[in-house]
Amino acid sequence: MSISGPPPASVTVSAPGKINVSLQVGPLRPDGYHSVASVYLALSLREDVTAAAAPQPGITVSVTGGGPLQIPVAGIPLGPDNLVARAAAALAEHAGIPDPGVNLIITKRVPVAGGMGGGSADAAAALLACNLLWKTGLDAAELSSLAARLGADVPFALEGGAAVGLGVGDLLTEAPAQAPLHWVLVASSGAGLSTPAVYGRLDALRAEAEAAGASPAPEPEAADPRLLEALRTGNAAALADVISNDLQPAALLLSPELVPVLDRGRALGALAGIVSGSGPTLAFLAADAVSAARLEAALRSEGHNALAVHGPVAGAQPTASKT
């Protein structure tokens, strides 16, 4: 369905990065994937994607970095394999636009390959931006269906808030969260971590444990109800006792320099610290906004790339439109 009226010249959409407050990972499946039970939390560190009408057919991608964490962008692919290009192409095909012309400009603020779903946020923002630019009129359900084809985290970046993700993380159920939770992120000074590499190391660790007599990892079926209750009430102290990440041991083996940073964050007052997703970004839970600001300052004074954030926040939403 298209919407009448002249199209805008450009649309800018913001979408949130996320952390996995909890991530249970099942055994390797025959299809090469893992079933998960994940609790996602959308954070106030957001990506922007501007979709600008182009005079000629074609989808082009450019990227700028920076923001409070000074994210480098060298090496990000800008061709048709970039998720924003794939998102625009998928929307054009679904909407019957034969020769789309659009320039997609990404403003990176979420760490690249950092376990925070920055690429997924970009894809979600591109879907919504192109939907508005081309006035194709897709509703939330249609956009979410397209998002799921692009990656397991993309539908959540569209919706935001807090949610439980089952399957490969794409089967979402809203998780009520009445009060904001405050975190301090620490971006790694080294290279990012490959998600497949982290999952591969987890599989190897589990194979070694099973060879030594350990039971196989169970298939995750639900999130921990204690965690969901802590999230619902905004009880940071209770949440600190139950956050977990099955990928953390593998990520720390691949990036052992993260271990002393985790220890230091806790020593400086964090209620808990965790590797975000597949890493290497670290997320420290603070008691409140004041504690988060103090922890950010203390970590920065020791040379760490730290930033206080909060969540849950809204999913992808337009921030600007030019005619």
Solvent accessible surface area in square Angstrom, and as a share of the most:
residue,aa,sasa,rsa
1,M,180,0.80
2,S,89,0.57
3,I,91,0.46
4,S,104,0.67
5,G,48,0.46
6,P,120,0.76
7,P,88,0.55
8,P,18,0.12
9,A,50,0.38
10,S,16,0.10
11,V,3,0.02
12,T,23,0.14
13,V,0,0.00
14,S,7,0.05
15,A,0,0.00
16,P,3,0.02
17,G,0,0.00
18,K,15,0.06
19,I,0,0.00
20,N,6,0.03
21,V,1,0.00
22,S,3,0.02
23,L,9,0.05
24,Q,52,0.23
25,V,3,0.02
26,G,0,0.00
27,P,44,0.28
28,L,100,0.50
29,R,68,0.25
30,P,148,0.93
31,D,84,0.44
32,G,49,0.47
33,Y,132,0.50
34,H,17,0.07
35,S,17,0.11
36,V,8,0.05
37,A,0,0.00
38,S,1,0.00
39,V,0,0.00
40,Y,5,0.02
41,L,0,0.00
42,A,0,0.00
43,L,0,0.00
44,S,38,0.24
45,L,7,0.04
46,R,40,0.14
47,E,0,0.00
48,D,29,0.15
49,V,0,0.00
50,T,31,0.18
51,A,0,0.00
52,A,22,0.17
53,A,57,0.44
54,A,25,0.19
55,P,127,0.80
56,Q,128,0.57
57,P,90,0.57
58,G,35,0.33
59,I,49,0.25
60,T,75,0.44
61,V,14,0.08
62,S,51,0.33
63,V,24,0.14
64,T,74,0.43
65,G,36,0.35
66,G,12,0.12
67,G,32,0.30
68,P,65,0.41
69,L,1,0.00
70,Q,132,0.59
71,I,9,0.05
72,P,104,0.65
73,V,39,0.22
74,A,101,0.78
75,G,82,0.79
76,I,29,0.15
77,P,85,0.54
78,L,86,0.43
79,G,35,0.33
80,P,114,0.72
81,D,113,0.59
82,N,14,0.07
83,L,42,0.21
84,V,0,0.00
85,A,4,0.03
86,R,98,0.36
87,A,0,0.00
88,A,0,0.00
89,A,47,0.36
90,A,25,0.19
91,L,0,0.00
92,A,3,0.03
93,E,145,0.65
94,H,85,0.38
95,A,37,0.29
96,G,59,0.57
97,I,46,0.23
98,P,119,0.75
99,D,97,0.50
100,P,23,0.14
101,G,16,0.15
102,V,0,0.00
103,N,53,0.27
104,L,1,0.00
105,I,59,0.30
106,I,3,0.01
107,T,38,0.22
108,K,9,0.04
109,R,66,0.24
110,V,0,0.00
111,P,12,0.07
112,V,61,0.35
113,A,56,0.44
114,G,4,0.03
115,G,13,0.12
116,M,1,0.00
117,G,17,0.17
118,G,6,0.06
119,G,35,0.34
120,S,15,0.10
121,A,0,0.00
122,D,7,0.04
123,A,0,0.00
124,A,0,0.00
125,A,0,0.00
126,A,0,0.00
127,L,0,0.00
128,L,25,0.13
129,A,0,0.00
130,C,0,0.00
131,N,9,0.04
132,L,66,0.33
133,L,2,0.01
134,W,46,0.16
135,K,40,0.17
136,T,9,0.05
137,G,14,0.13
138,L,15,0.08
139,D,80,0.41
140,A,82,0.64
141,A,75,0.58
142,E,69,0.31
143,L,11,0.05
144,S,29,0.19
145,S,56,0.36
146,L,2,0.01
147,A,0,0.00
148,A,44,0.34
149,R,158,0.58
150,L,18,0.09
151,G,26,0.25
152,A,32,0.25
153,D,36,0.18
154,V,0,0.00
155,P,4,0.03
156,F,3,0.01
157,A,4,0.03
158,L,26,0.13
159,E,100,0.45
160,G,7,0.07
161,G,21,0.20
162,A,6,0.04
163,A,3,0.03
164,V,16,0.09
165,G,0,0.00
166,L,57,0.28
167,G,23,0.23
168,V,47,0.27
169,G,0,0.00
170,D,43,0.22
171,L,113,0.56
172,L,42,0.21
173,T,92,0.53
174,E,141,0.63
175,A,7,0.06
176,P,80,0.50
177,A,28,0.21
178,Q,138,0.61
179,A,35,0.27
180,P,78,0.49
181,L,2,0.01
182,H,37,0.17
183,W,0,0.00
184,V,0,0.00
185,L,0,0.00
186,V,8,0.04
187,A,8,0.06
188,S,32,0.20
189,S,125,0.80
190,G,52,0.50
191,A,91,0.70
192,G,35,0.34
193,L,21,0.10
194,S,58,0.38
195,T,65,0.38
196,P,104,0.66
197,A,49,0.38
198,V,0,0.00
199,Y,41,0.15
200,G,38,0.36
201,R,90,0.33
202,L,9,0.05
203,D,36,0.19
204,A,44,0.34
205,L,48,0.24
206,R,44,0.16
207,A,60,0.47
208,E,114,0.51
209,A,44,0.34
210,E,74,0.33
211,A,94,0.73
212,A,92,0.71
213,G,68,0.65
214,A,51,0.39
215,S,96,0.62
216,P,92,0.58
217,A,19,0.15
218,P,109,0.68
219,E,89,0.40
220,P,20,0.12
221,E,142,0.64
222,A,64,0.49
223,A,9,0.07
224,D,34,0.18
225,P,102,0.64
226,R,161,0.59
227,L,0,0.00
228,L,53,0.26
229,E,84,0.38
230,A,4,0.03
231,L,0,0.00
232,R,88,0.32
233,T,60,0.35
234,G,19,0.18
235,N,71,0.36
236,A,12,0.09
237,A,66,0.51
238,A,40,0.31
239,L,0,0.00
240,A,20,0.15
241,D,122,0.63
242,V,20,0.12
243,I,24,0.12
244,S,51,0.33
245,N,12,0.06
246,D,49,0.25
247,L,3,0.01
248,Q,33,0.15
249,P,72,0.45
250,A,0,0.00
251,A,0,0.00
252,L,33,0.16
253,L,94,0.47
254,L,60,0.30
255,S,8,0.05
256,P,84,0.53
257,E,97,0.43
258,L,7,0.03
259,V,64,0.37
260,P,80,0.50
261,V,22,0.13
262,L,5,0.03
263,D,77,0.40
264,R,97,0.35
265,G,0,0.00
266,R,101,0.37
267,A,74,0.57
268,L,53,0.26
269,G,53,0.51
270,A,10,0.08
271,L,70,0.35
272,A,12,0.09
273,G,9,0.09
274,I,5,0.02
275,V,0,0.00
276,S,0,0.00
277,G,4,0.04
278,S,9,0.06
279,G,0,0.00
280,P,4,0.03
281,T,1,0.00
282,L,1,0.01
283,A,0,0.00
284,F,0,0.00
285,L,0,0.00
286,A,2,0.02
287,A,57,0.44
288,D,67,0.35
289,A,55,0.42
290,V,85,0.49
291,S,34,0.22
292,A,2,0.02
293,A,55,0.42
294,R,171,0.62
295,L,6,0.03
296,E,38,0.17
297,A,61,0.47
298,A,30,0.23
299,L,0,0.00
300,R,99,0.36
301,S,92,0.59
302,E,78,0.35
303,G,69,0.66
304,H,48,0.21
305,N,51,0.26
306,A,0,0.00
307,L,25,0.13
308,A,35,0.27
309,V,9,0.05
310,H,76,0.34
311,G,0,0.00
312,P,35,0.22
313,V,28,0.16
314,A,53,0.41
315,G,5,0.05
316,A,15,0.12
317,Q,78,0.35
318,P,75,0.47
319,T,83,0.48
320,A,47,0.37
321,S,74,0.48
322,K,136,0.58
323,T,152,0.89
